[in-house]
Amino acid sequence: MKIAVSGASGKTGYRIAEEALKSNYQVSLITRNNSIIPESLSNCNQHKISIFNRQSLDEALTGIDTLIIATGARPSIDLTGPAKIDAYGVALQVESCKRVGVKKIILVSSLCIGKLFHPLNFFGLILLCKKIGEEKVMNSGIDWTIIRPGGLNEKEENLTKQNIFYTQRDKQTEGSIPRRLVAKSCIEALNTKFASKNIIEITSNEENKKSTMEEAIQNFILV
Ligand SMILES: NC(=O)c1ccc[n+]([C@@H]2O[C@H](COP(=O)([O-])OP(=O)(O)OC[C@H]3O[C@@H](n4cnc5c(N)ncnc54)[C@H](OP(=O)(O)O)[C@@H]3O)[C@@H](O)[C@H]2O)c1
């Protein structure tokens, strides 16, 4: 299976690409011209393009089976970032997937999507912009999974002790998770039947009971 990761220079995006490589997928990276990609990904196919250029995006996605979207507006004084990247930028990627026949989209989104009264919205109403992006994915007609993580961190130590708490949409409002576990979850979703057309919220801590994504989704579908 050929996987493209957009936002592959980001702190979650590069880990997704690394995890995809570990699982022996063929990986293409979609980044901006000046994006910095870690050495670990130097053997991947690289498309340094603007996601706002439809033709370049179509070329980058041609022949790809799954697109994992890890783009996101970087914190900045430009408050239009979320509208440009998390809403419009995701919409453009979805449209391109439809044009070139990508079969699955996985979107890295966030807890609290759609909430208006939330401090994160001081940055360009980001939670509302991300909701527009999510809806584009859900209405694409392509198979999809949306992963909504809690606050992201860089911890790489003791990851095996961190167990993921999975819920369905709009159940969790706080908590955090290492980016590495978000990356692993994106790859696990590829082989999780019940992840198809599902929004999955994830946070982690040591107290949670260990379970696979498949077991967790089966449980919350049945309750
Ligand atoms: N931070 C949190 O606690 C948190 C919590 C929940 C969800 N999230 C979401 O999770 C996702 C990953 O977050 P992260 O902090 O790991 O990401 P990040 O390190 O900020 O990376 C963002 C990625 O998006 C790319 N990007 C930004 N603007 C772009 C543009 N105009 N055109 C093309 N690409 C652009 C960046 O490219 P460059 O390298 O070129 O800048 C980078 O690859 C984001 O959607 C974020 O909103 C974050």
The ligand as an ORCA input file, in Angstrom:
! r2SCAN-3c Opt
* xyz 0 1
  N      -0.497     21.016     19.593
  C      -1.426     20.298     20.186
  O      -1.437     20.111     21.422
  C      -2.504     19.689     19.342
  C      -3.535     19.000     19.990
  C      -4.503     18.324     19.207
  C      -4.407     18.366     17.820
  N      -3.394     19.079     17.207
  C      -3.353     19.056     15.735
  O      -2.532     17.955     15.356
  C      -1.916     18.226     14.084
  C      -0.406     18.022     14.211
  O       0.092     18.935     15.189
  P       1.665     19.176     15.392
  O       1.812     20.145     16.530
  O       2.393     17.890     15.473
  O       2.003     19.875     14.017
  P       3.197     20.885     13.643
  O       4.482     20.390     14.219
  O       2.771     22.287     13.977
  O       3.244     20.696     12.045
  C       2.324     21.299     11.203
  C       2.566     20.794      9.804
  O       1.662     21.504      8.930
  C       2.441     22.113      7.913
  N       1.879     23.384      7.453
  C       1.612     24.468      8.194
  N       1.181     25.464      7.395
  C       1.187     24.978      6.129
  C       0.864     25.519      4.861
  N       0.466     26.791      4.705
  N       0.991     24.739      3.770
  C       1.414     23.459      3.891
  N       1.742     22.881      5.065
  C       1.628     23.644      6.178
  C       3.810     22.374      8.534
  O       4.774     22.571      7.516
  P       6.160     23.355      7.823
  O       7.063     22.367      8.506
  O       6.632     23.756      6.481
  O       5.819     24.537      8.703
  C       3.989     21.082      9.308
  O       4.404     20.063      8.445
  C      -2.316     19.651     13.728
  O      -3.445     19.610     12.888
  C      -2.698     20.250     15.066
  O      -3.601     21.333     14.945
  C      -2.455     19.719     17.941
*
